[in-house]
């Protein structure tokens, strides 16, 4: 799993992966926030976001539930929920991404952004077109 697995155990947060995500979303109520932490060894702020995450859930208790995304599922679930930067919090409503909050933020900014995302009229996040860069063999070096 990852160094963040103890967070899930200590706070009793579910671990989201490709096999559990649907159950987590359906059991989570109207809004679910997913923690995409990334590798704490490569991204030191992952630990900071992991510390703040349970406090955010307490601040929005009854309005927001949460889960920690398993490291091995970050790529597939990140693509599904439009997460391009780690660490990030993805706010989901009815199975669709409402917004993504990347990197570490100040506490008031988290509160403001999440409050706005929980509004009943908050629009779903627009899916940006994905661009894949490929190289032709012409002029390629080995």
TAHU-V967240 format. One record per run of one state. SS is the DSSP state (helix for helix, strand for strand, loop for the rest). FROM is the first residue (numbers start at 1). TO is the last residue. If there is no record, write none. Layout:
ss = <SS & SS>
from = <FROM & FROM>
to = <TO & TO>
//
This chain:
ss = <loop & helix & loop & strand & loop & helix & loop & strand & loop & helix & loop & strand & loop & helix & loop & strand & loop & strand & loop & helix & loop>
from = <1 & 5 & 12 & 14 & 17 & 21 & 28 & 31 & 37 & 45 & 60 & 65 & 70 & 71 & 81 & 88 & 94 & 96 & 103 & 107 & 119>
to = <4 & 11 & 13 & 16 & 20 & 27 & 30 & 36 & 44 & 59 & 64 & 69 & 70 & 80 & 87 & 93 & 95 & 102 & 106 & 118 & 142>
//
